[in-house]
């Protein structure tokens, strides 16, 4: 299976810095998982 490259806009990176650390880890993992499966089961088209 091919891996995809996930690129974030600078504005997204800036917004992520504002998120509480207890939520940030889960968000980062979800973003990283998009490189393996860009359309996970619960995603909307």
Residue pairs with C-beta under 8 A, 6 or more apart in sequence:
1 36
3 35
3 36
4 34
4 35
4 36
4 38
5 35
6 31
6 32
6 34
6 35
8 16
8 31
16 24
16 27
16 28
19 27
33 40
34 40
39 45
